Amino acid sequence: MHSDLAYKTIHELWDLMNNGLLDPQDILESCRENNALWEPEIHAFREHYFSDVNVKASLQFLPSGFLGGIPFAHKDNISAKGFGTYCCSKILDGYVPPYDAHATELLLAAGGLMIGRSNMDEFGMGSSTEFSAFGPTRNPWDTSKVPGGSSGGSAAAVASGQAVFATGTDTGGSVRQPAAFCNLVGLRPTYGRVSRYGLVAFASSLDQIGPICRDVHDCALVFSIIAGHDPRDSTSNPTLLPDLLETLDDGIEDLTVGFLVDDLGDAVDAEIREKMDEWVGFFSVKSKGVLPIDLGSLKYALSGYYIIAPSEASSNLARFDGIRYGPTIETDDLGELYKTTRAGGFGPEVKRRIMIGTFALSSGYYDAYYLRAQKIRTRLKAKFDEAFKEVDIIICPTSPEPPFPLASKVDDPLKMYASDYYVIPQALAGVPALSIPGGFTKNGLPIGLQITGRAFDEATILRAGKAFEREHDYISKRPKPPADKGGEN
């Protein structure tokens, strides 16, 4: 049985390959075995390529590099030439891009082996991966629970050993929250660090591609591969990325740590509050000192995000009209073409956000909603700047609750949106944030610890995450496969 190999980290697999103890074919076979075991139960992929002989044959032609032969799951909104990129939406069903996204180019050039397109909330709009046109994804830790969203398929694929790592996109927490729900490491880079060229846009001023991995070392490695300036993206930042692996083990003795003070009260799960106390205790001992940080009422950040993101989505998704993209119907009435295409092509959450965004941008309401939301964003960024004069990093939970039951929030969007409370502020401010495994509930569900840093200072949050990881064994745990659960769902 090869199946245990896919649960190893990239650097562990490279050590084994360098010592001649395995080859890339063994790793692919491990992922394939886990796919056969897990995928019928959790649905991590919109489509996968394990049965494609060309994928196996491509192993002998992979370029040398950091990822030579390492299988990864690629989120379904990141373009890959010759492979369907549907954003898990009916309106893009059958669309095959003629080019690679910048991140795709870099991962393939490094020798990564793309073994499937991971399932996701349609166009990245959701926090549970229940809003996919191709059906929901389940959490491998408890298949009655959600894996987070919108990159839930990516997180579930890694947690179940179907991929060694995965890509995700983070508009308002969609890398970090799924990583937290699946006991993985997920990084939202500083806005502009990773090119958005080839990423199907949801909210252009917020979207960022980020890695979902088993440990902090792998996360730093994959991020180092996909980061960098790209002239094809006007928002791509030319700031040079330091050698993240060189400083990863430097410790945190020189850092002052802030812990986030919030106003959620009893809305935060009691077990997560207990873990927060443990985290503060750890950083109090290991760092220079720990201070409380108050960014103001974060509920305003949540409100601001759910005006800005839908407004940008309303604009970006206007291109899907049945003419250039999407299924075309036979009609001489242009209005009927738009109406029929979009009514049948978009799912309920996408329609909801388009309507909210269109309303917020409409004449007479722009100042009351969109402009005010942008003022909240500016104020929040100033709050972060002020906080980082006192501290080097800020810690808080990734989510105010553990993974929640499937279908428990799909009919109550406000409850669903509230689960993004801790991950939206960083997206609005454009600063980097890392989610790492922070413990488990009494029922064995993962809890995520989030570490936020200054803009373009991913190196510091990664070494802080590594310092915590070294002292805890959370990353070594993995979900029980279906055969060990007595066939229960």
N, C-alpha and C positions, 0 to 999 in steps of 0.2 A: 504493500500500500504506500503510495506517494503522498496521501492526502495531508499529512502533517507539514510538509514542506511549505505549502502556501501560507501557513500561519507564521512563518519566520519573517524577519525584517529584510529589507533590501541588503543591508550591510552584512547580515548573517549569511544570506544566500551567496553574496559575492565572495565571502571568505571560503565557503564550501566549494564554489566553482574554481577559485584560484588554487585551491589545494587538490583539485582533480577529483573531488568526492561526488560531484554531480554535474550535470550540464543543463542548459536551458530547457531541453525537452522534458527532463524530469520535473521541473517547476511547472511547466505547462500542463503536464499530466496530472499533477497534484491539483491544480485549479480546476481541471476538467472533472476529476473525481468529486470534488466538493460541489461543483456545479450540478452534477447528476443527483447528488444527495440533497442539496439545499434548495435549488432553484424552483422546483415544483411547489415548495411550501412558502417561499418568501418573495419571489418575483423581483429580484434585484435588477434585472436587465429588461430593457425594451426589446433588444435583440442581442444575441451573443454569437460568437463565431467558433465555438469549440468543435463543431462538426465540420467546419470548413477546412478541407485539406490544404488550401492555400495558406492558412494561418500557420499550420505545422511546417509546411514547406518553407515558409518565409524565415524560419529560425536560422537556416544555414546562410541566409543573405543579410542578417542583421549587422549593422555597423558596430564597431567596437565603441564602447563608451560606458558611462556609469550605469546604464540600464540594460546592457546587452542581454536581451532575452527575458527581462523581467515583465510578466504580464500585468497589464493595468486596465481598469474599467474607465471608459471615457464618457463623461456626462453628455446627454443627448442634445445639448444646445451649443456644443463646441464643434465647429465644422471639421470634418475629416473627408478629404477628397475620395470620392468613389464609394463612400459609406453613407447610408441614410442618416440625416440629421433632422429629426422631426420635432424636437422640443416637446416630445410626448403630447403632441396636439394633432387632432384630425386635420386641421387646416394645412399642415405641412406633411401629411402622410404621403410618402413616396418621394419627397424632396431629397436629391442627392447633390451635395455641393461640388462644384468643379475645382475647389481649392481647399487647402488646409488652413486652419486657424494658425496663428503664430505659435501658440502653445503646443498645438499638435505637431507642427514642424519640429520644434525643439525636442519634444519627447521622442519622436520617431528617430530623429538624428542621433539621439543619445542611446538608441538601441532598445527603446521600450516597445513592447509587443501589445498592441491594442486588441483585447479579446472580447470587446462588446461595448454597446451603448447602454449606459445605466439608465434605469427608470427615474423619473423626476416629476415633480408637480409641473403641470403645463406651463411652459414659458418661464419657469422658475417661480411661479406665484403660488406659494403655499408653505406650510410649516410641518407637513406630515407625509408628503408623497402619497396623498389620497386623491389629488386632483390631476392625475395622469389619465389621458384618454385611453391608455392601455391597461388600466387597472392599478390598484394600490400595491405598495411594497410593505412587507411585514418586517418587524424587528427580529433579528436572529436570537436576541436574548430572551424574548418573550413574543411569540408570534401573534398574540392577541393585542400587542401594542404597536404604535407607529415607530418608524426608524428616524423620525425627524424629516425636515424638508427645507428647501426643495431638493437637495442632493441626497435624499434618503436612499435611493438605489445605489449610489456610489458607496455610501457608508455601509449598507447592508452587504454589498458584494465583498468588501474587504473584511468585515467582521465574520462573514461565513466562510472565508478562505477561498472564494471564487476568483479573487484578484489579490495581488500583493499590495497594491496601492491603487488610488483612484483620483481622478480630477473631480472638482466640484466648482460651483460658482456661488459667490456670496454677494447678494444685493443688500439683504438686511439680516444676515445670520445663517444663510443657507449652506455654508460649509461647517461652521462651528457647532450649530445646534444638532445636526445629524451625527457629527463626530462625538459629541457629548452623549447622545442617546445610544450610541453603539460602542462606547468604550474605546474610542480612537482619538488620534491627534488630528486636528484640523486648523489650518491657518488662513485667515483673511489678511492678505498683504495690504500695505499702504496703497491707497488709490493711485494708479499710474505705474506701479511696480511691474505688473504683468500686462502685456498688450491685450487689448480687447478685440484686435483684428481677428475676424472669423468667429467671434462669439455673437450669437443671435441676441440682440439687445432686448433687455427688459426695461431697466432704468439706467440710462447711459452715465449719469453722474454718480452712480452707486456700484454698478456691476464690477466685480473682480473675480478672476479665476484663482483658485487656490487648491493645494493638495490635501488629501485625506489619507493618512498613513497609520502604521502601527505604533511608531514611536517618534520622538522628537528628532532623532538623528535622520531618519528617513524623510521627515517633513522638511528639514533644512536642506537635504540633498535634492529632493524633487523641486522645491521652491527655487533653489539655486539654478536649476536647469531651465525653468520656464520664465524666470525674471529677466529683465533687461529692456533696454530701449528698443522701440520698433517705430521707424518713421511712418509706417502705414497707419498708425494710431495717433491721432493728434493729441490725445491725453496721456500718451506714454511718456514717462518721466526719465530723463537722462542720468539721474543720480546713480552713481556706481554702487553696486552691491558688494559689500565686503565678503571676505571668506568666512562664511557662517560656521563651517565645520572647525575652523581653526580656534574659534573662541567658545565653542559649544560647551566645553567642560571647565570653563573658567570659574564657575561658582557664582554666588550672589552676595558674598561678604561685603562688597563695595556698594550694594544697591540699597536705596531707601524704598520701601514698599508701601503703597497705599491700598487700603481696603475700602471698597465702595459702600457708602452709606445710602440706603434707598428708603422709599416710603411705601413699600409694598405691604409691610406688616404680615398679617396672617396669610396673605396671598402666596407667600413663599412656603414651599413644603417644609415641614418641621425637620425632616431628616437632612435636607439641604442646608438649613440654618445650622444644624449641628456640625455638618462638614465644614461650613464656612469658619466656624470657631476653630476647628482642627487646622485648617489651612493658615489662619492668622497665627496660630501657635507655632506652626512650622516656620513660617517666614520671620516671625519674631526672633526665633533662635538662630536662623541661618543668615539673615541679612543684617544690614546696618541698623535697621529700625523699621517699625510699622506705624503708619499714621492713617486716621480716618479721612476719607475724601468724599466731599459732597458736591455733586455736579448739578444740584438743583433737582427739581421734580422731573424725574425721567419719563413720567407719563406724557409730558409735552413732547418729548423726543418721539415717542410712539405715535402720537397724533400727527406730528410733523412729517414723519416718514410715510404714513399712510395717506398723505396728501401728495407729497413729492413723487414717490414711486409710482402711484397710479397715474399721475399727470404725465410723467415721462413715458409710461407704458402706453397711454392713450395715443401719444404721438408716434412712438416707435412701431406699434402694431397696426397703424393705419395702412401700412404697405401691403398687408395681407387682405387682398380685396377680390381675389378670384381672377385677376388678370395676369399679374406677374407671378404670384404664388398662390397655392391652394387649388382645390378642384374648381374647374370652370363649368358653369351651367349654361345651357342654351337659352338665351333670352335677348331681346332687343331693348330691354329696359335696363339702363345702367343702375338705377336705384334698386331694382329688384335683384340684380346680380350681386351688389354689395350686401344687401339684406340677407339673401338666402345663403350666400357663402359664409358670412360671419356668424349668422344665427346657428348654422349647423356645424361650422368648423371650430368655433371657440367653445370651451367648457364654461361652467357656471362661475368659477372664481375669476377667470380671465374677463368674462363679460362684466362681472361686478366691478373689477378694478378699472376697466375701460370707462365704464359709466361714471365712476367716482372721479376719475381723472379729467374726463371731458367736462363734467360739471364744474370742477374746481378751476379749470382754465377758461370757462365761458365768460362772456361779457357780463359785467356786473358782479361777478363772484371772485374774480382773479385776486383782487386786493384782500378780500376777506379770508380767502383760503390759501391759495398758492403763495402769495407774497408773505403772508404771516408765517407759513410753514418754513419758508426760506430764512426768515428772521430767527426762528427757533434754531435752525441749523447753524447760523452764524454765531448765535449766543452759545450754543453747545460747544462748538469748536473753541471759542474763547475760554470756556470753562475747562476744557481739556488742557489748553495751553497754560492756563493758570495753575492747574493741578500739577503739571509736569515741571513746574518751577520748584516744587517741594519734594516730589517723588520721582522715581525712575520708571516704575511700573505700577499698574493698578490691578488688583485681583477682585474677582467676584464670581458668582456662579455663572455658568453658560446659560442655564435655563432656570426659571423659578420653580420648575417641577420636573419629576422624572418622566420617562416616556409614558404617554397617556394612551388609553385604549383607542383602538381603531373605531372610527365613526362617532366618537364622543363629542367632536367639535365641528364636524363638517356643516352642520345646520346652524351654527352659532359663530359667525366669522369674528365677532369681537373677542370671544374667548380664545379663538385660534390666534388672533393677532397679539393678544396679551402674552402669549408664550414667547414672544420675541423681545420682551422687555429689556433684557440684559445685552442683547446682541445688536440692537439697532443704533444705539448712540455712537459706536465706533464707525459704523457704516456712514452715518451722516457727517461725522467729523473727518472721515478719510484716513483714520489712524489704523495701525495694524493690531490684530488681536489673535491670540492663540488659545484654542480649547484643548485641554489635555484630560486624560482620565483622572478623576478626583475622588473616586470611591464608589461604593454601591449602597443602595438602600437595603433594608432588612430582607426585602423580597428578591434581592439579587439584580436589581435594575441599575444600570450605570448612571453616575452623576459626573457632570463635567465641571472642571475648574477653568475659568477664563482669565488670561493674562493680557492686559492691554499696554501698549507702549507708545512712545513718541513716533511721529511720522518718520518713515524711512529708518527706523531703528528695530527692525525685525531681529537683529542679532541679540539684543538684550532680552526680549521676551522668549526667544528660543533657548537661551542659556538658563533663564529662570525656570522654564518648563523642564529642561533637562535636570536641573538641580532637584526639583520636586520629584521627578520621575526616578532618579537614582535612589531616593529614600523610600519609595513605595513600590509595591509589586503589582499595581493594578493592570499594567499593560500585559502581564503574563497570563491573565485570565482570558478565557474565551468561551463563547456560548456552547452549550451542549448540542451536538448534532441531532437531527430528528430521530434517529434510531435510538438515542439515549432517553428520549422523552416518551417512550411507549406509544409512539404514533399520535400523541396528542397535539392539537393545534393550540 
